Amino acid sequence: MKTSTSKLYRSERRNAYIFIAAPVIGFLVFTLAPALYSIYGSFTNWDGLGQMTWIGLQNYIDLLTDESFHKALYNTVFMMLGIPIGLVLALLLAIGLNRGIPGTQVFRTIYYIPVISSIAAVAILWQFAYNGDFGLVNQFLAIFGIDGPSWLMNKDTVKPALILMTVWKGLGYSMLLYLAALQSVPKTYYEAAKLDGANAFQVFKNITLPMVKPVTFFIVVTNIIGGAQLFTEINVMTPTGGPEFSSATAVFYIWQKAFGNFEMGYGSAMAVVLGIFIFIVTLIQFRVNEKQSYDLD
């Protein structure tokens, strides 16, 4: 009996290793190895094809005085202003759809269509919408007598225009997560609050917000990571980085340097800096979330 159990255990363990082998090997080959190679490449002068020449910290020193990189980082952080806007809108939509109004399933589908749509196709669509001469946005503003600008050709409007597009693109995903969280809240909580005489704001503050907090944390972290890697929208809608480089993001500038100018070593250095930035911001989010959880306890 013991031998049979031992054989079964070994068989199950072997099968478990086989199942996890694919993602582990995929991570090692396609994520960890390129990341380590990129870190090494950041200390070299390399065009991506020829011989690597070790130059130490020179690429990182050059980054300190690279105004274009500083502007790209600023643009990247600025466009993350869409994250809180998207959170608020998604939560409001989820609360509305959670009331059981007729046509809820249809609205869910409509809001989620942009999420599953090709980002390149969506970017082209919004590029036409933002056209200063015949775009739908300016045609809509003209109804109210407003002469809209050429959104993507104006350094003052290009970033807000891109923020609006990214919020619209990701709204359905965040809304669906919030809706799932709201539907998992026990009805007894709201019934007890109603019996205690709590008004709508108190119910929202003391029941709804705390119960959807894990979802909020997840959305914020993933959106920050995704926002720091914003590229396709910029490359399609403003392929030159916008007027005065006002829409270029960090990843766009990395791509421009590494694959446009064949400065792969310099691009790798920027990628390392961006990776450290994402890691620090994500770590701060985890620390803040842990502290708030302890405060609630």
C-alpha positions as CSV (number, residue, x, y, z in Angstrom):
1,M,0.0,0.0,0.0
2,K,2.8,2.3,0.9
3,T,4.6,1.6,-2.4
4,S,1.5,2.3,-4.4
5,T,0.9,5.6,-2.6
6,S,4.5,6.6,-3.2
7,K,4.3,5.8,-6.9
8,L,1.1,7.8,-7.1
9,Y,2.7,10.8,-5.3
10,R,5.7,10.6,-7.7
11,S,3.4,10.5,-10.7
12,E,1.4,13.5,-9.5
13,R,4.6,15.4,-8.8
14,R,6.0,14.6,-12.2
15,N,2.8,15.7,-13.9
16,A,2.8,18.9,-11.8
17,Y,6.3,19.7,-13.0
18,I,5.3,19.1,-16.6
19,F,2.4,21.5,-16.3
20,I,4.4,24.3,-14.8
21,A,7.4,23.7,-17.1
22,A,5.9,25.6,-20.1
23,P,5.3,29.0,-18.3
24,V,8.5,28.7,-16.3
25,I,10.6,28.0,-19.5
26,G,8.7,30.8,-21.3
27,F,9.5,33.2,-18.5
28,L,13.2,32.3,-18.4
29,V,13.6,32.4,-22.2
30,F,11.4,35.3,-23.2
31,T,11.5,37.5,-20.1
32,L,14.3,36.9,-17.7
33,A,17.1,36.2,-20.3
34,P,16.2,39.3,-22.5
35,A,16.0,41.5,-19.3
36,L,19.4,40.4,-18.1
37,Y,20.9,40.8,-21.6
38,S,19.3,44.3,-21.8
39,I,20.9,45.2,-18.4
40,Y,24.3,44.1,-19.7
41,G,23.7,46.0,-23.0
42,S,23.0,49.2,-21.1
43,F,26.6,49.4,-20.2
44,T,27.8,49.1,-23.8
45,N,27.9,51.0,-27.0
46,W,25.9,48.7,-29.3
47,D,23.9,49.2,-32.4
48,G,21.9,46.0,-32.0
49,L,23.8,44.1,-34.6
50,G,27.5,44.5,-34.3
51,Q,30.0,44.1,-31.5
52,M,29.2,45.4,-28.0
53,T,31.8,47.9,-26.7
54,W,31.9,48.2,-22.9
55,I,31.6,51.9,-21.8
56,G,30.5,51.5,-18.2
57,L,28.0,54.1,-16.9
58,Q,28.4,56.4,-19.8
59,N,24.8,55.7,-21.1
60,Y,23.4,56.5,-17.7
61,I,25.5,59.7,-17.4
62,D,24.2,60.8,-20.8
63,L,20.6,60.2,-19.6
64,L,21.1,62.9,-16.9
65,T,21.4,65.6,-19.5
66,D,19.1,64.1,-22.2
67,E,16.2,66.7,-22.2
68,S,14.2,64.5,-24.6
69,F,14.3,61.6,-22.2
70,H,13.2,63.9,-19.3
71,K,10.4,65.2,-21.4
72,A,9.3,61.7,-22.4
73,L,9.3,60.7,-18.7
74,Y,7.2,63.8,-17.8
75,N,4.7,63.0,-20.6
76,T,4.5,59.4,-19.4
77,V,3.7,60.5,-15.8
78,F,1.3,63.2,-17.1
79,M,-0.8,60.8,-19.1
80,M,-1.3,58.7,-16.0
81,L,-3.7,61.4,-14.9
82,G,-6.2,59.4,-16.8
83,I,-6.0,56.6,-14.2
84,P,-8.0,58.3,-11.4
85,I,-10.4,59.7,-14.0
86,G,-11.0,56.2,-15.4
87,L,-11.4,54.7,-11.9
88,V,-14.1,57.2,-11.0
89,L,-16.0,56.7,-14.2
90,A,-15.7,52.9,-14.1
91,L,-17.0,52.8,-10.5
92,L,-19.9,55.1,-11.3
93,L,-20.8,53.0,-14.4
94,A,-20.6,49.8,-12.3
95,I,-22.8,51.1,-9.6
96,G,-25.4,52.2,-12.3
97,L,-25.3,48.8,-14.0
98,N,-25.5,47.0,-10.6
99,R,-29.0,48.4,-10.0
100,G,-30.5,45.9,-12.3
101,I,-31.8,48.3,-14.9
102,P,-33.2,46.9,-18.2
103,G,-30.6,46.3,-20.9
104,T,-27.7,45.8,-18.5
105,Q,-26.2,43.0,-20.6
106,V,-26.3,45.2,-23.7
107,F,-24.5,48.0,-21.9
108,R,-21.9,45.7,-20.6
109,T,-21.1,44.5,-24.1
110,I,-21.1,48.1,-25.5
111,Y,-18.7,49.3,-22.8
112,Y,-16.4,46.3,-23.2
113,I,-16.1,46.4,-27.0
114,P,-13.2,49.0,-27.0
115,V,-11.3,46.7,-24.6
116,I,-11.2,43.8,-27.0
117,S,-10.7,46.0,-30.1
118,S,-7.3,46.3,-31.7
119,I,-5.4,49.1,-30.2
120,A,-4.0,50.1,-33.6
121,A,-7.5,50.3,-35.1
122,V,-8.8,52.3,-32.1
123,A,-5.9,54.7,-32.4
124,I,-6.6,55.2,-36.1
125,L,-10.3,55.8,-35.3
126,W,-9.5,58.4,-32.7
127,Q,-6.9,60.0,-35.0
128,F,-9.7,60.7,-37.5
129,A,-12.0,61.9,-34.7
130,Y,-9.4,64.4,-33.6
131,N,-8.8,65.8,-37.1
132,G,-8.9,69.6,-36.9
133,D,-10.8,69.9,-40.2
134,F,-13.4,67.1,-40.4
135,G,-13.0,65.3,-37.1
136,L,-16.1,64.2,-35.2
137,V,-14.9,65.9,-32.0
138,N,-14.8,69.3,-33.6
139,Q,-18.0,68.7,-35.5
140,F,-19.7,68.0,-32.1
141,L,-18.1,71.2,-30.6
142,A,-19.3,73.2,-33.6
143,I,-22.9,72.5,-32.6
144,F,-22.3,74.6,-29.5
145,G,-20.5,77.3,-31.4
146,I,-17.0,76.2,-30.3
147,D,-14.2,76.2,-32.8
148,G,-12.1,73.2,-31.8
149,P,-8.4,73.0,-32.3
150,S,-6.3,70.5,-34.2
151,W,-6.0,68.3,-31.2
152,L,-3.0,66.2,-32.2
153,M,-1.1,69.1,-33.7
154,N,-1.3,71.4,-30.7
155,K,1.2,70.8,-27.8
156,D,-1.4,72.0,-25.3
157,T,-4.1,69.6,-26.4
158,V,-2.3,66.5,-27.6
159,K,-1.8,65.0,-24.1
160,P,-5.4,65.6,-22.9
161,A,-6.6,64.1,-26.2
162,L,-4.6,61.0,-25.7
163,I,-5.7,60.7,-22.1
164,L,-9.3,60.8,-23.2
165,M,-8.7,58.1,-25.7
166,T,-6.9,55.8,-23.2
167,V,-9.6,56.3,-20.6
168,W,-12.3,55.4,-23.2
169,K,-10.3,52.3,-24.2
170,G,-9.9,50.9,-20.7
171,L,-13.2,52.0,-19.2
172,G,-15.0,48.7,-19.9
173,Y,-12.4,46.5,-18.3
174,S,-12.3,48.5,-15.1
175,M,-16.1,48.7,-15.1
176,L,-16.5,45.0,-15.4
177,L,-14.1,44.3,-12.5
178,Y,-15.9,46.8,-10.3
179,L,-19.3,45.3,-11.3
180,A,-18.1,41.8,-10.3
181,A,-16.9,43.2,-7.0
182,L,-20.2,45.0,-6.3
183,Q,-22.2,41.9,-7.1
184,S,-20.1,39.9,-4.5
185,V,-21.0,42.3,-1.7
186,P,-23.6,40.7,0.6
187,K,-27.0,42.3,0.4
188,T,-27.3,42.1,4.2
189,Y,-24.7,44.9,4.5
190,Y,-26.8,47.4,2.7
191,E,-30.0,46.2,4.4
192,A,-28.3,46.7,7.8
193,A,-27.1,50.2,6.8
194,K,-30.6,51.1,5.7
195,L,-32.1,50.0,9.0
196,D,-29.5,52.1,10.8
197,G,-30.6,55.1,8.8
198,A,-27.5,55.6,6.7
199,N,-27.9,57.8,3.7
200,A,-26.6,57.0,0.2
201,F,-23.2,58.8,0.8
202,Q,-22.6,57.0,4.0
203,V,-23.4,53.6,2.4
204,F,-21.0,54.4,-0.4
205,K,-18.2,55.5,1.9
206,N,-18.5,52.9,4.5
207,I,-19.6,49.8,2.6
208,T,-19.1,50.1,-1.2
209,L,-15.6,51.7,-1.2
210,P,-14.0,49.3,1.4
211,M,-15.5,46.3,-0.4
212,V,-14.1,47.2,-3.8
213,K,-10.8,48.3,-2.4
214,P,-8.9,45.1,-3.6
215,V,-10.2,45.7,-7.1
216,T,-9.2,49.4,-7.0
217,F,-5.7,48.4,-5.9
218,F,-5.4,45.8,-8.7
219,I,-6.6,48.3,-11.3
220,V,-4.3,51.1,-10.1
221,V,-1.2,48.9,-10.2
222,T,-1.9,47.3,-13.6
223,N,-2.8,50.7,-15.1
224,I,0.4,52.3,-13.8
225,I,2.4,49.4,-15.3
226,G,0.5,49.7,-18.5
227,G,0.6,53.5,-18.6
228,A,4.4,53.5,-18.2
229,Q,4.6,51.3,-21.3
230,L,2.3,53.4,-23.5
231,F,3.5,53.1,-27.1
232,T,1.1,52.0,-29.8
233,E,-1.2,54.9,-29.4
234,I,1.6,57.4,-29.6
235,N,3.3,55.7,-32.6
236,V,0.0,55.6,-34.6
237,M,-1.5,59.0,-33.7
238,T,1.6,61.1,-33.3
239,P,4.4,59.2,-35.1
240,T,6.9,62.0,-34.7
241,G,6.3,62.3,-30.9
242,G,3.8,65.2,-31.3
243,P,4.5,68.9,-31.6
244,E,7.7,69.8,-29.7
245,F,7.9,66.1,-28.6
246,S,4.9,66.8,-26.4
247,S,3.3,63.4,-26.7
248,A,6.3,61.2,-26.8
249,T,6.4,58.6,-23.9
250,A,9.4,56.8,-22.4
251,V,8.8,53.7,-24.4
252,F,8.3,55.6,-27.6
253,Y,11.6,57.4,-27.1
254,I,13.3,54.1,-26.2
255,W,12.0,52.6,-29.5
256,Q,13.0,55.6,-31.4
257,K,16.6,55.5,-30.1
258,A,17.0,51.7,-30.1
259,F,15.3,50.8,-33.4
260,G,15.2,54.1,-35.2
261,N,18.7,55.4,-34.5
262,F,20.2,52.0,-33.8
263,E,21.5,53.1,-30.4
264,M,20.5,49.8,-28.7
265,G,22.9,50.3,-25.7
266,Y,21.5,53.7,-24.9
267,G,17.9,52.4,-25.4
268,S,18.7,49.6,-23.0
269,A,19.8,52.0,-20.4
270,M,16.6,54.0,-20.7
271,A,14.6,50.7,-20.5
272,V,16.5,49.8,-17.2
273,V,15.7,53.2,-15.8
274,L,12.0,52.8,-16.8
275,G,11.9,49.4,-15.3
276,I,13.3,50.7,-12.0
277,F,10.7,53.5,-12.0
278,I,7.9,51.0,-12.5
279,F,9.2,48.8,-9.8
280,I,9.5,51.6,-7.3
281,V,6.0,53.0,-8.0
282,T,4.5,49.5,-7.8
283,L,6.3,48.8,-4.5
284,I,5.0,52.1,-3.1
285,Q,1.5,51.1,-4.1
286,F,1.9,47.7,-2.3
287,R,3.2,49.5,0.9
288,V,0.4,52.0,0.9
289,N,-2.2,49.3,0.4
290,E,-0.6,47.2,3.3
291,K,-0.6,50.3,5.6
292,Q,-4.2,51.1,4.9
293,S,-5.2,47.4,5.5
294,Y,-3.5,47.6,8.9
295,D,-5.2,50.8,9.7
296,L,-8.6,49.2,8.9
297,D,-7.8,46.3,11.2
